């Protein structure tokens, strides 16, 4: 299965609008109804670049955090966009971009397209107006 983007949001209407925006922009995208379905798709998808997921998916289902972490085991460069309530932002800090609800579907699509077209990759992709701190690894000691 070939998809650049997988969308697994707990709001079906929002997910449908995001998918529609990305298809209109000519990106291969797949929408799934929940995190368990997303997990199955992630195992079978070969060219996934961005995962858009809610953090909370309901009782008895994988959280978006668990879904993202399991997907990143095989795909270290996978970009993740979490979309959920503002109080959940701290739970995914350093794993991906966080957009707090309520958020417009076009904002989600714009952020996904930025990730797909970015030349520079960094671990967390903060909001475009945020300050990004770049760190250089210390050189190994000589000798």
C-alpha positions as a LaTeX table, in Angstrom:
\begin{tabular}{lrrr}
\hline
Residue & $x$ (\AA) & $y$ (\AA) & $z$ (\AA) \\
\hline
Unk1 & 0.00 & 0.00 & 0.00 \\
Unk2 & 1.36 & 3.42 & $-0.95$ \\
Unk3 & 0.36 & 6.46 & 1.07 \\
Unk4 & 2.46 & 9.42 & 2.11 \\
Unk5 & 0.02 & 10.42 & 4.83 \\
Unk6 & $-2.18$ & 8.40 & 7.18 \\
Unk7 & $-4.93$ & 10.27 & 9.05 \\
Unk8 & $-6.35$ & 8.69 & 12.22 \\
Unk9 & $-8.38$ & 11.33 & 14.03 \\
Unk10 & $-11.09$ & 10.76 & 16.62 \\
Unk11 & $-13.29$ & 13.33 & 14.85 \\
Unk12 & $-14.46$ & 11.71 & 11.57 \\
Unk13 & $-15.70$ & 14.99 & 10.07 \\
Unk14 & $-12.38$ & 16.74 & 10.68 \\
Unk15 & $-10.48$ & 13.75 & 9.30 \\
Unk16 & $-12.60$ & 13.75 & 6.13 \\
Unk17 & $-11.93$ & 17.45 & 5.53 \\
Unk18 & $-8.17$ & 17.06 & 6.10 \\
Unk19 & $-8.08$ & 14.11 & 3.70 \\
Unk20 & $-10.05$ & 16.11 & 1.12 \\
Unk21 & $-7.59$ & 19.02 & 1.41 \\
Unk22 & $-4.58$ & 16.74 & 0.95 \\
Unk23 & $-6.11$ & 14.90 & $-2.00$ \\
Unk24 & $-6.91$ & 18.27 & $-3.61$ \\
Unk25 & $-3.22$ & 19.15 & $-3.18$ \\
Unk26 & $-2.34$ & 15.86 & $-4.93$ \\
Unk27 & $-0.86$ & 13.97 & $-1.97$ \\
Unk28 & $-1.53$ & 10.24 & $-1.50$ \\
Unk29 & $-3.42$ & 9.99 & 1.76 \\
Unk30 & $-5.36$ & 7.33 & 3.60 \\
Unk31 & $-7.92$ & 7.90 & 6.33 \\
Unk32 & $-8.60$ & 5.24 & 8.94 \\
Unk33 & $-11.39$ & 5.22 & 11.56 \\
Unk34 & $-9.27$ & 4.63 & 14.67 \\
Unk35 & $-5.83$ & 3.86 & 16.05 \\
Unk36 & $-6.20$ & 0.06 & 15.79 \\
Unk37 & $-6.95$ & 0.34 & 12.07 \\
Unk38 & $-4.08$ & 2.82 & 11.74 \\
Unk39 & $-1.72$ & 0.34 & 13.38 \\
Unk40 & $-2.61$ & $-2.30$ & 10.78 \\
Unk41 & $-2.17$ & 0.19 & 7.94 \\
Unk42 & 1.19 & 1.35 & 9.31 \\
Unk43 & 2.48 & $-2.21$ & 9.21 \\
Unk44 & 1.52 & $-2.56$ & 5.52 \\
Unk45 & 2.34 & 0.93 & 4.20 \\
Unk46 & 5.70 & 1.24 & 2.53 \\
Unk47 & 6.15 & 4.97 & 1.91 \\
Unk48 & 4.54 & 6.62 & 4.89 \\
Unk49 & 6.01 & 10.03 & 5.68 \\
Unk50 & 3.44 & 11.69 & 7.96 \\
Unk51 & 1.02 & 10.34 & 10.54 \\
Unk52 & $-1.81$ & 12.64 & 11.66 \\
Unk53 & $-3.43$ & 11.32 & 14.81 \\
Unk54 & $-5.43$ & 12.22 & 17.87 \\
Unk55 & $-3.81$ & 11.38 & 21.20 \\
Unk56 & $-6.96$ & 9.91 & 22.74 \\
Unk57 & $-8.86$ & 7.33 & 20.66 \\
Unk58 & $-11.16$ & 5.91 & 23.32 \\
Unk59 & $-11.21$ & 3.03 & 25.76 \\
Unk60 & $-9.55$ & $-0.18$ & 24.62 \\
Unk61 & $-7.70$ & 1.46 & 21.74 \\
Unk62 & $-4.10$ & 2.49 & 21.23 \\
Unk63 & $-3.33$ & 6.07 & 22.11 \\
Unk64 & $-1.91$ & 8.26 & 19.39 \\
Unk65 & 1.33 & 8.34 & 21.36 \\
Unk66 & 1.61 & 4.52 & 21.34 \\
Unk67 & 0.73 & 4.48 & 17.66 \\
Unk68 & 3.40 & 7.06 & 16.81 \\
Unk69 & 6.09 & 5.36 & 18.89 \\
Unk70 & 5.41 & 1.94 & 17.36 \\
Unk71 & 5.47 & 3.44 & 13.86 \\
Unk72 & 8.75 & 5.26 & 14.57 \\
Unk73 & 10.45 & 1.99 & 15.48 \\
Unk74 & 10.53 & 1.07 & 11.80 \\
Unk75 & 10.50 & 4.58 & 10.37 \\
Unk76 & 12.73 & 6.85 & 12.40 \\
Unk77 & 12.14 & 9.78 & 10.04 \\
Unk78 & 8.34 & 9.56 & 10.33 \\
Unk79 & 6.77 & 12.92 & 11.06 \\
Unk80 & 3.79 & 12.94 & 13.40 \\
Unk81 & 1.11 & 15.60 & 13.80 \\
Unk82 & $-0.93$ & 15.21 & 16.96 \\
Unk83 & $-4.34$ & 16.93 & 17.07 \\
Unk84 & $-6.09$ & 17.01 & 20.43 \\
Unk85 & $-7.07$ & 19.04 & 23.49 \\
Unk86 & $-4.47$ & 21.57 & 24.67 \\
Unk87 & $-3.96$ & 19.90 & 28.07 \\
Unk88 & $-2.54$ & 16.81 & 26.30 \\
Unk89 & 0.29 & 18.68 & 24.55 \\
Unk90 & 2.89 & 17.86 & 27.21 \\
Unk91 & 2.36 & 14.11 & 26.77 \\
Unk92 & 3.75 & 14.19 & 23.22 \\
Unk93 & 6.43 & 16.84 & 23.61 \\
Unk94 & 9.49 & 15.97 & 21.56 \\
Unk95 & 7.72 & 13.30 & 19.50 \\
Unk96 & 6.00 & 15.43 & 16.90 \\
Unk97 & 4.06 & 18.56 & 16.13 \\
Unk98 & 1.05 & 19.32 & 18.31 \\
Unk99 & $-2.00$ & 21.26 & 17.12 \\
Unk100 & $-4.58$ & 21.98 & 19.80 \\
Unk101 & $-8.29$ & 21.68 & 19.16 \\
Unk102 & $-10.33$ & 23.39 & 18.02 \\
Unk103 & $-8.26$ & 23.65 & 14.85 \\
Unk104 & $-9.31$ & 24.29 & 11.27 \\
Unk105 & $-8.81$ & 21.43 & 8.80 \\
Unk106 & $-6.83$ & 23.70 & 6.48 \\
Unk107 & $-4.28$ & 24.40 & 9.24 \\
Unk108 & $-3.70$ & 20.67 & 9.66 \\
Unk109 & $-3.34$ & 20.19 & 5.90 \\
Unk110 & $-0.93$ & 23.14 & 5.63 \\
Unk111 & 1.28 & 21.74 & 8.39 \\
Unk112 & 1.30 & 18.28 & 6.76 \\
Unk113 & 2.28 & 19.79 & 3.41 \\
Unk114 & 5.07 & 21.76 & 5.12 \\
Unk115 & 6.40 & 18.53 & 6.59 \\
Unk116 & 6.20 & 16.76 & 3.24 \\
Unk117 & 8.07 & 19.53 & 1.47 \\
Unk118 & 10.58 & 20.42 & 4.20 \\
Unk119 & 14.28 & 20.21 & 3.37 \\
Unk120 & 15.38 & 20.34 & 6.99 \\
Unk121 & 14.16 & 17.68 & 9.38 \\
Unk122 & 14.09 & 18.12 & 13.13 \\
Unk123 & 12.52 & 15.96 & 15.84 \\
Unk124 & 9.58 & 18.07 & 16.93 \\
Unk125 & 8.43 & 20.57 & 14.26 \\
Unk126 & 7.00 & 23.34 & 16.40 \\
Unk127 & 4.61 & 25.98 & 15.16 \\
Unk128 & 6.23 & 28.14 & 12.43 \\
Unk129 & 6.39 & 31.19 & 14.71 \\
Unk130 & 8.09 & 29.26 & 17.52 \\
Unk131 & 11.78 & 29.58 & 18.20 \\
Unk132 & 13.70 & 26.51 & 17.07 \\
Unk133 & 16.85 & 25.62 & 18.95 \\
Unk134 & 19.37 & 23.58 & 17.01 \\
Unk135 & 21.91 & 21.59 & 18.95 \\
Unk136 & 25.22 & 20.29 & 17.66 \\
Unk137 & 26.56 & 17.06 & 19.05 \\
Unk138 & 29.76 & 17.40 & 20.97 \\
Unk139 & 32.77 & 16.18 & 19.07 \\
Unk140 & 34.28 & 12.98 & 20.38 \\
Unk141 & 37.45 & 13.49 & 22.39 \\
Unk142 & 40.63 & 13.27 & 20.36 \\
Unk143 & 43.21 & 10.67 & 21.04 \\
\hline
\end{tabular}
